[in-house]
Amino acid sequence: MKFFSLLLSVTLLISSSLIRANELNFDAFGAQEQHVKIEPLAEFNFKSSQYILDLRKEILDKNPGFLLGPYVPSQKIFGPMQSGKPWWGMYGYFTGGGTKESIVGPAEESRFILNPFILFGVREPAAWRSPYSPQEEDEYYIRPTALVYGPGPQARASFAVSNHFSYLIRYNYGNAEKRDITLVGYNANDLGFQFWTIELDKSQNINWKYKGANPHPFKELIHVGGSCGYPGGCNNLSPFIHEQIIEIVDFPANAAIKLWRTKPRSVQVPADFSFTMNFE
């Protein structure tokens, strides 16, 4: 009995150490702003999970001192990911949604996996089938354009959203008049945060239906699902989370995200880290 109690204690200690190693090092963000490079999309189709996570680690290592220790990918988030599977492609997301053509192009998920310091990213809330094939010069998808850390425990990221909305209208995509976007928060979770909310009184030109006294836990993971329509399924983000949908009312817009490492008593508790999302 003592042996199993000791084993459990050691296991919990190791798990706690790994989580802490992944946490942001707030001491690294002093009085100066630090600009972080935005990484481009990349091909993930049929690559191994190890290859993809090694790319993620290489990018994290480009900013030494940002983490408290060596990076270890979260098993909760990335453990269900499968090697040798296709991924939703960015072109396919806009042309072949739900068919075998959905995997065409660089991985849609790469804009998040390869930009781990964008704690909250943005994606389109649905995939489409369209006869129009996006061209390189088209700003058709929502993309991050800038990321700045500091001063202190805060960061801000900018995202090109208005051009995406204009593209949908120009080429008659379904529900093009809607102004919903989906927040993607697993990078924050992977880097040590467990709860979040949107601070509406510090945000601008957004609607969010899920405000309340309680912070939201992170639920996202990468697994193999069948929504892409490709035989055998694709690696994709899951589940669909209603609380992470917001509506853009006008531009410019922004969302002020509060992040906590442990569950606060209420959303009024000061954040451990603040992340501002600017929508342009």
Secondary structure, 3 states (H helix, E strand, C coil): CHHHHHHHHHHHHHHHHHHHHHCECHHHCCCCCEECCCCCCCCCCCCCHHHHHHHHHHHHHCCCCCECCCCCCCHHHHCCCCCCCCECEHHHHHHECCCHHHHCCCECCHHHHCCCCCCCEEECCCCCECCCCCCCCCCCCCEEEEEEECCCCEEEEEEECHHHHHHHHHCCCCCCCCCEEEEECHHHHHCCCCEEEECHHHCECEECCCCCCCCEECCCEEEEECCCCCCCCEEEEECCCHHHEEEECCCCEEEEEEEECCCCCCCCCCCCEEEEEEEC
